[in-house]
Every structure is written in C-alpha cells, then in structure tokens.
Amino acid sequence: MFGLGSSKKANPTRELANLNLRMRKSSMRRSFLKGRGRTPRPPGPYRPARLPRPSKNRGLGRFLTLVFVLLLFSILAFTWKAAQMADTLTHLDAARTSQQDLKERLKSLQLILQEASNYSRIEPMAREKLGMLPPTTPPIVIAPLDDRVAALPAQSSEDYLASRKDPEK
C-alpha cells in the first residue's frame, strides 16, 4: 500500500446513474430531432454526436461564389472576343489577297484594252473583216449652237460658216 494502487474504489451505482443520465439525454435528443423531421446521427468515432452547425459566414460564401461566377464569365467573354478577333483577321487577310488579285487583273485588262483600242490595230481589222474603206470626202462637222444662231432666221450652213469666218458680214 505504498502508493501502487488507487485508494478509491469504483462505485458501480454511480457509474450506472451516469450511464442512465447519458442515455436519457440521448433519447431526449433523438425525440427532439424526430419531432422536427431530422434523423439522429449515431455516435461513434467516425461521426460526431451532433450535427455540424451552419457557418456564420454564409454571406462570405455567397460573395465568393458570385466573384467566381463573374470571373468565369469575364474569362469566357475574353476568350470569345479573342476568337472573334482571329476570325475577323482571317477574313481581312483573305480580302487583302483578293484585292491584290483584282488589282493585278485590272492592270492586265487595262493593258488589253489599250492594245485593242490602238488605231493601228483597229484599221486593218475594219478593212479585212468589215470591208470598210477610208472616207473620200471630208467629215461633216456639226457646230454647237450659240445664242446668235438661235436668234437668226433659218439660213443655210454655208451662210453661217461664211459669217463665222468674216465677222463683219
């Protein structure tokens, strides 16, 4: 008895009372939960005896969710904008190459037109294919009307031409 053992003996009646008290509290908790449509959680090392309380920072969770959604939306918008820009640049490059091709074709067509409208080329074609000959009489020139001619009574073209050569007449 030199301090090797416990001097107090376990009281079985007291342990039984404690066990009954714990069981009554547990059954009271179960009936309380059942009355509210919730199932009690079994006690054990893998599960807590009480349900976890909801966080007091619910507003912070909602705020973080909102920030995440906005961040996701902005990333998607930026990606869509970049894709549209790439598509527009592709179309722009295609239009520029098409414009270069059209400019080259315009130059070649202008050269062909210039060659085709050359008088030295037209004259032999008119003689051979159409049977045309150069004119033997001088061409008829129609002079524009001016106010003096409109005021005069009708006269022959010779008189008009003579008056143009000699203004005193």
Buried (B, 14 or more C-beta within 10 A) or exposed (E): EEEEEEEEEEEEEEEEEEEEEEEEEEEEBBEEBEEEEEEBBEEEEEEEEEEEEEEEEEEEEEEEEEEEEEEEEEEEEEEEEEEEEEEEEEEEEEEEEEEEEEEEEEEEEEEEEEEEEEEEEEEEEEEEEEEEEEEEEEEEEEEEEEEEBEEEEEEEEEEEEEBEEEEEE
